[in-house]
Amino acid sequence: MLQRLLAEGIGSLLLAATVIGSGIMAERLAGGNVAIALLANTGATVAVLATLIALLVPVSGAHFNPAVSFALALRRSLSWRDAAAYALVQIIGCCLGAVLAHAMFELPLIQYSAHVRTGGGQWLAEGVATCGLVLVVLGHRRPQDVPWMVAAWIGAAYWFTSSTSFANPAITIGRALSDTFAGIHPADVSAFVIAQLLGAVAAVALAAVIFQRAAARDVSPAATPGMSPKVT
């Protein structure tokens, strides 16, 4: 368990440091062009997600996200005690990742974001982004597909959601500690987290219908040999 928690903590730290650090770098280099800054931020996040998941999924499952751990606990694939331990380490890791990003760019280590992110559209966006992410986690067929599928979903959701797809309670908390491009005002964190957890619940309910039926279809006598699915 210690090894698994260490992997979750390190993965969460590096993920948050990448999201926040690439946002700082992008804002400095984009010359005020927010679209270019977001594009750079997206590319760095997609790359690090795919890499960290591929590297650490054999150790801890590479959740880096309390919403994912919560969904797996709802599915009884993870004990509630382990899910709580994962969530705590993920939050600590993301907060330390914010501090690390600030240190690398010689900024004040602890900050409080003034970036307001609120409103029904953004809350809905967080629910959609998290629901899609958890569906990918629960519904993938081959373990080797997880890194690129998760990274691709988050990369796309950066652009099609109004919230730019936090989709992660731990990194939402971490980003509240950074008054930079990727930040979120502390007062807006709780609504984002609630929307994310509701999105995870919705994904678990959808997965129980969509993927269980797909599994039954694939193992029926008419199914193509060798195509039985992996359902997490």
BALUM-656289 format. One record per residue: residue in three letters; x, y, z of N, C-alpha, C, O in turn. Coordinates in steps of 0.05 Angstrom, whole numbers, padded with zeros to 5 digits, always signed. Layout:
! BALUM-656289
ALAXYZXYZXYZXYZ...
//
This chain:
! BALUM-656289
MET+00016-00024+00000+00000+00000+00000+00017+00025+00000+00011+00045-00013LEU+00039+00025+00015+00057+00048+00015+00068+00054-00012+00070+00077-00020GLN+00075+00033-00027+00085+00037-00055+00063+00049-00072+00069+00067-00089ARG+00039+00040-00069+00017+00050-00085+00011+00080-00079+00007+00096-00097LEU+00012+00086-00053+00007+00114-00045+00029+00132-00055+00024+00155-00063LEU+00054+00122-00054+00076+00138-00063+00073+00144-00093+00078+00166-00102ALA+00065+00124-00108+00061+00127-00137+00039+00148-00142+00041+00165-00160GLU+00017+00146-00127-00005+00165-00131+00004+00194-00123-00003+00213-00137GLY+00019+00196-00102+00029+00222-00093+00048+00235-00113+00045+00258-00120ILE+00067+00219-00123+00086+00230-00143+00072+00236-00169+00077+00257-00181GLY+00054+00219-00178+00040+00224-00203+00023+00249-00201+00022+00265-00219SER+00009+00253-00178-00007+00277-00174+00010+00302-00173+00002+00322-00184LEU+00032+00300-00159+00050+00323-00158+00060+00332-00185+00060+00355-00192LEU+00069+00312-00201+00080+00319-00227+00058+00329-00246+00063+00346-00263LEU+00034+00317-00244+00012+00326-00260+00006+00356-00254+00003+00372-00273ALA+00003+00362-00228-00004+00390-00221+00019+00409-00229+00014+00431-00238ALA+00044+00401-00224+00066+00418-00232+00067+00423-00261+00074+00445-00270THR+00059+00403-00277+00058+00407-00307+00035+00426-00315+00040+00444-00331VAL+00012+00422-00304-00011+00438-00311-00006+00468-00304-00010+00486-00320ILE+00004+00472-00280+00009+00500-00270+00034+00511-00283+00034+00534-00293GLY+00055+00496-00284+00080+00505-00295+00078+00512-00325+00089+00532-00334SER+00065+00495-00340+00061+00500-00369+00043+00524-00373+00046+00538-00393GLY+00024+00528-00355+00008+00552-00357+00024+00578-00352+00019+00597-00366ILE+00042+00577-00333+00059+00600-00328+00077+00606-00353+00079+00628-00362MET+00090+00585-00363+00107+00588-00386+00091+00597-00411+00100+00615-00425ALA+00068+00585-00415+00052+00593-00438+00043+00622-00436+00044+00636-00456GLU+00035+00631-00413+00026+00659-00410+00049+00678-00415+00046+00699-00427ARG+00073+00671-00406+00097+00688-00410+00104+00690-00440+00113+00711-00449LEU+00101+00668-00454+00110+00668-00482+00089+00675-00502+00096+00682-00525ALA+00064+00674-00495+00042+00678-00514+00037+00708-00520+00021+00714-00539GLY+00048+00725-00506+00045+00754-00511+00016+00763-00509+00008+00780-00525GLY+00001+00752-00490-00027+00761-00487-00047+00745-00503-00071+00750-00501ASN-00038+00727-00520-00056+00711-00537-00065+00687-00520-00051+00667-00517VAL-00089+00689-00509-00099+00668-00491-00103+00641-00506-00098+00620-00494ALA-00111+00642-00531-00115+00617-00546-00089+00601-00549-00088+00577-00546ILE-00067+00616-00555-00041+00603-00558-00032+00592-00531-00021+00570-00529ALA-00037+00607-00509-00029+00598-00483-00044+00572-00475-00033+00554-00464LEU-00070+00572-00481-00086+00548-00475-00077+00524-00491-00077+00502-00482LEU-00070+00529-00516-00060+00507-00533-00035+00495-00522-00032+00471-00521ALA-00016+00512-00513+00009+00502-00501+00003+00487-00475+00015+00466-00470ASN-00015+00498-00459-00022+00485-00434-00035+00458-00439-00029+00439-00425THR-00052+00456-00459-00064+00431-00467-00044+00410-00475-00045+00387-00466GLY-00025+00418-00492-00005+00399-00502+00012+00387-00480+00017+00363-00480ALA+00020+00404-00462+00037+00394-00439+00021+00375-00422+00031+00355-00413THR-00005+00382-00416-00021+00365-00399-00026+00338-00412-00024+00317-00399VAL-00033+00338-00438-00037+00312-00452-00012+00295-00451-00014+00271-00446ALA+00011+00307-00456+00036+00291-00457+00042+00279-00430+00049+00256-00428VAL+00040+00296-00409+00047+00285-00382+00027+00265-00372+00035+00245-00359LEU+00001+00268-00379-00019+00248-00370-00013+00221-00383-00013+00201-00369ALA-00008+00221-00409-00003+00195-00422+00022+00182-00411+00023+00158-00407THR+00043+00198-00406+00068+00187-00396+00065+00176-00367+00073+00154-00361LEU+00053+00192-00349+00050+00184-00322+00032+00159-00319+00038+00142-00303ILE+00010+00159-00334-00007+00135-00332+00007+00110-00342+00006+00089-00329ALA+00021+00112-00364+00035+00088-00375+00057+00079-00355+00061+00055-00352LEU+00069+00098-00341+00091+00092-00323+00081+00080-00297+00093+00061-00287LEU+00059+00090-00286+00051+00083-00259+00026+00066-00257+00019+00057-00235VAL+00012+00061-00279-00012+00045-00277-00006+00016-00266-00023+00005-00253PRO+00017+00004-00272+00022-00022-00260+00026-00022-00230+00023-00042-00216VAL+00032+00002-00219+00038+00004-00190+00012+00010-00175+00005-00005-00156SER-00002+00031-00182-00024+00040-00166-00051+00042-00181-00072+00047-00169GLY-00050+00038-00207-00073+00042-00224-00073+00070-00236-00089+00076-00254ALA-00055+00087-00227-00051+00114-00238-00077+00130-00239-00085+00140-00260HIS-00090+00133-00216-00114+00149-00215-00108+00179-00216-00118+00193-00233PHE-00092+00188-00197-00084+00217-00194-00109+00234-00191-00108+00258-00197ASN-00131+00223-00182-00157+00237-00184-00177+00224-00165-00184+00201-00168PRO-00185+00239-00144-00205+00227-00125-00231+00219-00138-00244+00201-00128ALA-00239+00232-00160-00264+00225-00173-00262+00196-00185-00281+00181-00185VAL-00238+00190-00196-00233+00163-00206-00233+00142-00184-00246+00121-00186SER-00219+00149-00162-00218+00130-00139-00246+00126-00127-00253+00104-00120PHE-00261+00148-00126-00289+00147-00115-00306+00129-00133-00322+00113-00123ALA-00304+00132-00159-00319+00116-00178-00312+00086-00175-00330+00069-00176LEU-00287+00080-00172-00279+00052-00169-00288+00040-00143-00294+00016-00141ALA-00289+00057-00122-00300+00048-00097-00330+00042-00099-00340+00023-00088LEU-00345+00059-00114-00373+00054-00119-00377+00028-00134-00397+00014-00130ARG-00358+00022-00151-00360-00003-00167-00349-00027-00152-00350-00050-00161ARG-00339-00022-00127-00327-00043-00110-00302-00055-00122-00295-00078-00116SER-00289-00040-00139-00263-00048-00149-00240-00038-00131-00217-00046-00135LEU-00247-00021-00112-00228-00010-00094-00243-00006-00067-00266+00003-00067SER-00229-00013-00045-00242-00010-00019-00245+00020-00013-00230+00037-00022TRP-00265+00027+00004-00269+00054+00011-00246+00065+00027-00239+00089+00025ARG-00233+00048+00043-00210+00057+00059-00187+00064+00040-00174+00084+00044ASP-00182+00047+00020-00161+00053+00001-00168+00078-00016-00150+00094-00022ALA-00193+00081-00023-00201+00104-00039-00196+00130-00023-00188+00150-00034ALA-00203+00129+00003-00198+00153+00020-00168+00159+00022-00160+00182+00021ALA-00152+00138+00026-00123+00142+00027-00112+00153+00001-00096+00171+00001TYR-00122+00142-00021-00114+00152-00048-00121+00182-00050-00104+00198-00059ALA-00146+00189-00043-00155+00217-00046-00138+00236-00030-00130+00257-00039LEU-00131+00228-00005-00115+00246+00012-00088+00250+00000-00078+00273-00001VAL-00075+00229-00010-00049+00231-00022-00050+00247-00048-00032+00263-00054GLN-00071+00243-00063-00074+00258-00089-00076+00288-00083-00064+00304-00098ILE-00092+00295-00063-00095+00324-00057-00069+00336-00047-00061+00358-00056ILE-00055+00322-00029-00029+00332-00020-00009+00334-00043+00005+00354-00045GLY-00009+00314-00061+00009+00315-00083+00004+00338-00102+00022+00351-00111CYS-00022+00344-00107-00029+00366-00125-00022+00393-00112-00013+00411-00126CYS-00026+00396-00086-00018+00420-00073+00012+00424-00073+00021+00447-00078LEU+00027+00403-00069+00056+00405-00071+00065+00410-00099+00086+00423-00104GLY+00050+00400-00119+00056+00406-00147+00054+00435-00153+00070+00446-00169ALA+00034+00449-00141+00032+00478-00145+00056+00492-00133+00067+00510-00146VAL+00064+00484-00110+00088+00496-00097+00113+00491-00114+00129+00510-00118LEU+00116+00467-00125+00139+00461-00142+00139+00478-00167+00160+00489-00175ALA+00116+00481-00180+00115+00498-00204+00123+00527-00197+00138+00539-00213HIS+00113+00537-00175+00121+00564-00167+00151+00567-00162+00164+00586-00170ALA+00162+00546-00149+00191+00547-00143+00207+00547-00169+00227+00561-00171MET+00199+00531-00189+00214+00530-00214+00213+00557-00229+00232+00563-00243PHE+00192+00572-00225+00190+00598-00239+00196+00622-00220+00191+00645-00227GLU+00207+00615-00197+00215+00635-00177+00192+00655-00170+00195+00679-00169LEU+00169+00643-00165+00145+00658-00156+00141+00652-00126+00152+00633-00116PRO+00125+00668-00113+00117+00661-00085+00106+00633-00084+00089+00626-00100LEU+00116+00617-00064+00109+00589-00064+00079+00584-00059+00067+00567-00071ILE+00067+00599-00040+00039+00596-00034+00024+00621-00043+00031+00643-00035GLN+00004+00616-00059-00012+00638-00070-00042+00631-00068-00049+00608-00062TYR-00059+00650-00072-00087+00645-00073-00098+00658-00098-00095+00682-00103SER-00110+00641-00115-00118+00650-00141-00141+00671-00140-00159+00668-00124ALA-00139+00690-00158-00160+00710-00161-00176+00704-00186-00194+00720-00194HIS-00171+00681-00200-00184+00674-00225-00212+00662-00219-00214+00639-00211VAL-00232+00678-00224-00260+00670-00218-00269+00650-00240-00267+00655-00264ARG-00279+00627-00230-00290+00607-00248-00316+00597-00235-00316+00580-00218THR-00338+00607-00244-00364+00600-00232-00386+00602-00252-00383+00613-00274GLY-00410+00593-00244-00433+00594-00262-00443+00567-00271-00427+00548-00272GLY-00468+00565-00277-00480+00540-00284-00467+00526-00308-00464+00502-00309GLY-00459+00542-00328-00446+00530-00351-00420+00517-00344-00414+00495-00354GLN-00404+00529-00327-00378+00517-00319-00382+00493-00301-00367+00473-00303TRP-00403+00494-00284-00408+00470-00267-00417+00447-00284-00409+00424-00280LEU-00435+00452-00303-00443+00431-00322-00419+00420-00337-00417+00396-00341ALA-00402+00438-00346-00378+00429-00361-00361+00411-00344-00350+00391-00355GLU-00358+00417-00318-00342+00399-00301-00355+00372-00297-00341+00351-00297GLY-00381+00372-00295-00395+00346-00293-00391+00329-00319-00386+00305-00317VAL-00394+00342-00342-00390+00328-00367-00362+00318-00371-00357+00295-00378ALA-00342+00335-00365-00314+00328-00368-00307+00304-00350-00293+00286-00358THR-00317+00305-00325-00310+00283-00306-00325+00258-00313-00314+00236-00311CYS-00350+00260-00322-00365+00237-00330-00351+00223-00354-00349+00198-00354GLY-00342+00238-00373-00329+00226-00396-00303+00213-00388-00296+00191-00398LEU-00288+00226-00370-00262+00214-00361-00267+00188-00347-00253+00168-00352VAL-00286+00187-00329-00292+00162-00314-00302+00141-00332-00296+00117-00328LEU-00318+00148-00352-00328+00128-00372-00304+00115-00386-00304+00091-00391VAL-00284+00131-00393-00260+00120-00406-00246+00100-00387-00238+00079-00396VAL-00244+00108-00362-00230+00091-00343-00245+00064-00339-00233+00043-00337LEU-00272+00066-00338-00288+00042-00332-00293+00025-00357-00297+00001-00355GLY-00292+00037-00380-00301+00023-00404-00279+00014-00424-00285+00002-00444HIS-00254+00021-00418-00233+00014-00438-00231-00017-00440-00237-00032-00421ARG-00224-00026-00464-00223-00054-00469-00195-00066-00465-00193-00089-00456ARG-00175-00050-00471-00147-00061-00469-00131-00042-00450-00132-00018-00454PRO-00116-00053-00431-00101-00036-00413-00082-00017-00427-00078+00006-00417GLN-00071-00025-00449-00052-00008-00464-00065+00016-00476-00051+00035-00485ASP-00092+00017-00477-00106+00039-00489-00110+00062-00469-00116+00085-00476VAL-00108+00056-00443-00115+00075-00422-00099+00101-00425-00111+00123-00424PRO-00072+00101-00427-00058+00126-00428-00067+00145-00450-00071+00169-00444TRP-00069+00135-00474-00076+00153-00496-00105+00161-00495-00112+00184-00502MET-00123+00143-00485-00151+00150-00484-00157+00172-00463-00172+00191-00469VAL-00145+00168-00440-00149+00188-00419-00137+00215-00427-00150+00236-00425ALA-00113+00215-00438-00099+00239-00446-00115+00253-00469-00118+00277-00469ALA-00125+00237-00487-00140+00248-00510-00166+00261-00500-00174+00282-00510TRP-00180+00248-00482-00205+00259-00472-00200+00286-00458-00214+00305-00463ILE-00180+00287-00440-00174+00311-00426-00165+00333-00445-00173+00356-00442GLY-00149+00326-00465-00141+00346-00485-00164+00358-00500-00165+00382-00505ALA-00183+00341-00508-00206+00350-00522-00224+00367-00504-00234+00388-00512ALA-00227+00358-00479-00245+00372-00461-00234+00400-00452-00249+00417-00444TYR-00208+00403-00454-00196+00430-00450-00210+00450-00468-00213+00474-00461TRP-00217+00441-00492-00227+00459-00513-00257+00459-00516-00269+00479-00524PHE-00271+00437-00511-00300+00437-00516-00316+00443-00491-00341+00446-00492THR-00303+00446-00467-00318+00453-00443-00311+00482-00436-00289+00492-00441SER-00330+00496-00424-00327+00524-00416-00308+00527-00392-00298+00549-00386SER-00304+00505-00377-00287+00506-00353-00258+00499-00359-00241+00500-00341THR-00252+00491-00383-00226+00480-00392-00219+00454-00377-00196+00448-00373SER-00239+00440-00368-00236+00412-00359-00216+00407-00337-00194+00397-00342PHE-00223+00415-00313-00207+00407-00290-00211+00377-00285-00192+00361-00284ALA-00237+00369-00282-00245+00340-00281-00230+00325-00259-00226+00301-00261ASN-00222+00339-00237-00206+00326-00217-00207+00343-00192-00196+00365-00191PRO-00219+00333-00170-00221+00349-00145-00194+00356-00134-00190+00378-00123ALA-00174+00338-00136-00148+00343-00124-00134+00366-00138-00123+00384-00125ILE-00134+00365-00165-00120+00386-00179-00136+00413-00178-00124+00434-00181THR-00162+00411-00174-00178+00436-00170-00169+00450-00144-00165+00474-00144ILE-00165+00434-00123-00155+00446-00098-00126+00456-00102-00120+00478-00092GLY-00109+00441-00115-00082+00450-00120-00081+00476-00136-00064+00493-00130ARG-00098+00478-00156-00098+00502-00173-00109+00527-00159-00103+00549-00167ALA-00123+00523-00137-00132+00546-00121-00109+00559-00106-00111+00581-00097LEU-00086+00545-00105-00062+00555-00091-00043+00569-00111-00020+00574-00104SER-00053+00574-00135-00036+00587-00155-00050+00610-00169-00070+00605-00183ASP-00041+00634-00165-00053+00657-00178-00039+00661-00205-00027+00682-00210THR-00043+00641-00222-00031+00641-00249-00052+00633-00269-00075+00632-00263PHE-00043+00628-00294-00061+00622-00316-00080+00599-00309-00103+00599-00318ALA-00070+00579-00295-00086+00555-00290-00102+00556-00264-00115+00537-00256GLY-00102+00579-00250-00114+00581-00223-00144+00581-00223-00157+00585-00244ILE-00155+00578-00199-00183+00580-00194-00187+00593-00167-00173+00585-00148HIS-00205+00612-00165-00210+00625-00139-00219+00605-00118-00236+00588-00124PRO-00208+00606-00094-00215+00586-00073-00245+00584-00068-00255+00562-00062ALA-00259+00606-00071-00288+00606-00066-00303+00589-00087-00326+00581-00082ASP-00291+00584-00110-00304+00570-00132-00298+00540-00131-00308+00524-00147VAL-00280+00532-00113-00271+00504-00113-00293+00484-00106-00296+00464-00119SER-00308+00490-00085-00328+00471-00075-00349+00464-00096-00356+00440-00099ALA-00358+00483-00111-00378+00478-00132-00366+00460-00154-00380+00443-00164PHE-00341+00466-00161-00328+00449-00181-00325+00420-00171-00331+00401-00187VAL-00317+00417-00146-00314+00390-00135-00340+00375-00135-00341+00351-00142ILE-00361+00388-00126-00388+00375-00126-00396+00367-00154-00406+00344-00158ALA-00392+00384-00173-00399+00377-00201-00383+00354-00211-00393+00336-00225GLN-00357+00353-00204-00340+00331-00212-00349+00304-00200-00350+00284-00214LEU-00356+00304-00174-00365+00280-00161-00392+00271-00172-00396+00247-00176LEU-00409+00289-00178-00435+00282-00191-00430+00270-00219-00443+00251-00227GLY-00411+00281-00233-00403+00270-00259-00393+00242-00257-00399+00225-00274ALA-00377+00236-00236-00367+00209-00232-00390+00190-00226-00389+00167-00236VAL-00409+00198-00209-00432+00181-00203-00448+00175-00229-00456+00152-00233ALA-00452+00195-00245-00466+00191-00270-00452+00171-00288-00464+00155-00301ALA-00425+00173-00288-00409+00155-00305-00412+00126-00295-00413+00108-00311VAL-00412+00122-00269-00415+00095-00258-00442+00084-00266-00444+00060-00274ALA-00463+00100-00265-00490+00091-00272-00491+00084-00302-00502+00063-00310LEU-00479+00101-00319-00479+00096-00348-00463+00071-00354-00471+00055-00371ALA-00440+00068-00341-00422+00045-00347-00436+00019-00340-00432-00001-00354ALA-00452+00019-00319-00466-00005-00311-00485-00015-00333-00491-00039-00336VAL-00496+00004-00348-00514-00003-00370-00499-00008-00396-00503-00028-00409ILE-00482+00011-00404-00469+00010-00430-00450-00013-00432-00452-00029-00451PHE-00432-00015-00413-00410-00035-00416-00418-00063-00407-00407-00082-00418GLN-00437-00065-00388-00446-00092-00381-00461-00105-00405-00458-00129-00410ARG-00477-00088-00419-00491-00099-00442-00471-00106-00465-00475-00126-00479ALA-00451-00089-00467-00431-00095-00488-00416-00121-00481-00410-00137-00499ALA-00411-00125-00455-00397-00150-00447-00414-00174-00453-00404-00194-00463ALA-00440-00172-00447-00457-00195-00452-00459-00201-00482-00460-00224-00490ARG-00459-00180-00498-00460-00184-00527-00434-00197-00538-00436-00214-00555ASP-00411-00189-00527-00386-00199-00536-00381-00228-00528-00366-00242-00542VAL-00393-00237-00507-00389-00265-00498-00412-00284-00508-00412-00307-00501SER-00430-00273-00523-00451-00290-00534-00441-00308-00556-00419-00303-00567PRO-00455-00330-00562-00445-00348-00583-00440-00335-00610-00423-00345-00625ALA-00454-00313-00616-00450-00300-00642-00427-00281-00642-00420-00269-00663ALA-00414-00276-00619-00393-00256-00617-00368-00266-00632-00364-00290-00636THR-00353-00246-00641-00328-00253-00656-00308-00264-00636-00304-00253-00615PRO-00295-00287-00642-00275-00299-00625-00253-00279-00618-00244-00264-00636GLY-00244-00280-00593-00221-00264-00585-00228-00235-00579-00209-00219-00575MET-00254-00228-00578-00261-00200-00574-00275-00195-00548-00288-00174-00545SER-00272-00213-00529-00285-00208-00503-00273-00184-00489-00248-00181-00490PRO-00289-00168-00477-00279-00142-00467-00267-00144-00440-00270-00163-00425LYS-00252-00123-00433-00243-00119-00406-00261-00097-00393-00261-00074-00403VAL-00275-00104-00373-00292-00085-00359-00280-00081-00331-00279-00100-00316THR-00272-00057-00325-00259-00052-00299-00280-00055-00277-00274-00051-00253
//
